[in-house]
């Protein structure tokens, strides 16, 4: 036996054992056990990766994925790429993307106006969904509604969530036609399910102490719920609502693709006309829209979350251009 | 303003007797301190008095009215203060007036002028009038506890209960907060029962003393009766000297 093997046994000897002689035997046994467990783990990992690989290839076959097709159509995509990014030359020498042709289309079709329509769909849908989300979310919490009954509200939210916003829009078409109005209704419905669920989750984290404190003042049940529970989750509720607003703005873009109006609709029509330059101009405006909404949402969230009382709301507004510039160039 | 009568109060949690046949009376306007080790049943007693916990047997009467649930004439100050961090000190003080404000008015913060003045006067009592507008989340532990006292005062209670009100504060803040509780009780002639585990603070602020040990009332008397022997009996085998010797032996 080498010195290295002896070292652990030396340490053990500081803790005298009655069966000192069998220490090495014990170690051998432990090593055998560990090796066995390890082998079983490796075996399981191997079987699992086989199953995973099989499922992956089945899925690829199901969707008809083929590398040959990509190669075959590559030239076509390449020419489309050329139109997506039209070339011009800077100062007559440097090749550069022709932003002028984008700008032309943006002005011609008033894409910023269309972006405002999309933003309005997302914003109005969110606001319309908030009361329902608040009601379902609060009543879905076990701490407000006793156990089996809270599942009535949780279940309602699950059903709403199980149907994607786009499908809700299809359902509402008889109500409002293929229009931004229908899309807004769909977004509002979707918000009730998603935001409500987030509200319920936030309520699980509520502490008992403040609830008890409000109860002890002799407040009634509803006052206890509002002041003891909801006041504790005020900040997370606002933060989650801002997060859902971000998501709803993106959903509002996709609503346009099925005819719901706004900027997504322009993207869809330009695609069917094979106007790839116009499509890219539209995508750029979509990018600007979504990023701005996320930017504002994140500022608001960090403002209400953070303890940074120093950064007052006024300061937030006044210093906005500065910060925007900094975040763009630095 | 009120007399508290506790008769044969017993509370069991499963096999554990948290309170065992406890009886006492607190006279009008008395400032009583509840002593005892952790787990002696102090919190349970206070929670029974407040109506948050229902006793297994026995009776509590406040001004001859039995306690059956949380009552607006019994106010409680909690160890962890449990103020709402989201609200200002003023907003928190006003939650003491919820029981006399209709739901929708309380929802939009439309309180009556007397209640608003009451909240400000309570904040003045605890020395926080100049911080009325400040969010309690950004206040120190001692200040938050004073907001908790203000909330209790706005309730306009007959009986003020305090469950280890200074246990999570540093010694200086503990002294200040106890001072505010006593002066508030004096000013408004409130009967008070506060549990404390610091014997020195208890001696400094208490007039009347009640002590629990393993759920039983082992002492009921006034300051002059609270001798060192009695304190030893309340705190049992835990003697500081033993602890000191114990640590030395290990070192």
Boltz contact constraints between the chains, C-beta under 6 A:
constraints:
  - contact:
      token1: [A, 209]
      token2: [B, 80]
      max_distance: 6.0
  - contact:
      token1: [A, 209]
      token2: [B, 82]
      max_distance: 6.0
  - contact:
      token1: [A, 210]
      token2: [B, 82]
      max_distance: 6.0
  - contact:
      token1: [A, 210]
      token2: [B, 84]
      max_distance: 6.0
  - contact:
      token1: [A, 213]
      token2: [B, 78]
      max_distance: 6.0
  - contact:
      token1: [A, 213]
      token2: [B, 82]
      max_distance: 6.0
  - contact:
      token1: [A, 215]
      token2: [B, 70]
      max_distance: 6.0
  - contact:
      token1: [A, 216]
      token2: [B, 50]
      max_distance: 6.0
  - contact:
      token1: [A, 216]
      token2: [B, 70]
      max_distance: 6.0
  - contact:
      token1: [A, 216]
      token2: [B, 76]
      max_distance: 6.0
  - contact:
      token1: [A, 217]
      token2: [B, 96]
      max_distance: 6.0
  - contact:
      token1: [A, 217]
      token2: [B, 98]
      max_distance: 6.0
  - contact:
      token1: [A, 217]
      token2: [B, 155]
      max_distance: 6.0
  - contact:
      token1: [A, 218]
      token2: [B, 70]
      max_distance: 6.0
  - contact:
      token1: [A, 218]
      token2: [B, 71]
      max_distance: 6.0
  - contact:
      token1: [A, 218]
      token2: [B, 72]
      max_distance: 6.0
  - contact:
      token1: [A, 218]
      token2: [B, 99]
      max_distance: 6.0
  - contact:
      token1: [A, 219]
      token2: [B, 98]
      max_distance: 6.0
  - contact:
      token1: [A, 219]
      token2: [B, 99]
      max_distance: 6.0
  - contact:
      token1: [A, 222]
      token2: [B, 103]
      max_distance: 6.0
  - contact:
      token1: [A, 223]
      token2: [B, 98]
      max_distance: 6.0
  - contact:
      token1: [A, 223]
      token2: [B, 106]
      max_distance: 6.0
  - contact:
      token1: [A, 227]
      token2: [B, 95]
      max_distance: 6.0
  - contact:
      token1: [A, 231]
      token2: [B, 84]
      max_distance: 6.0
  - contact:
      token1: [A, 231]
      token2: [B, 86]
      max_distance: 6.0
  - contact:
      token1: [A, 234]
      token2: [B, 86]
      max_distance: 6.0
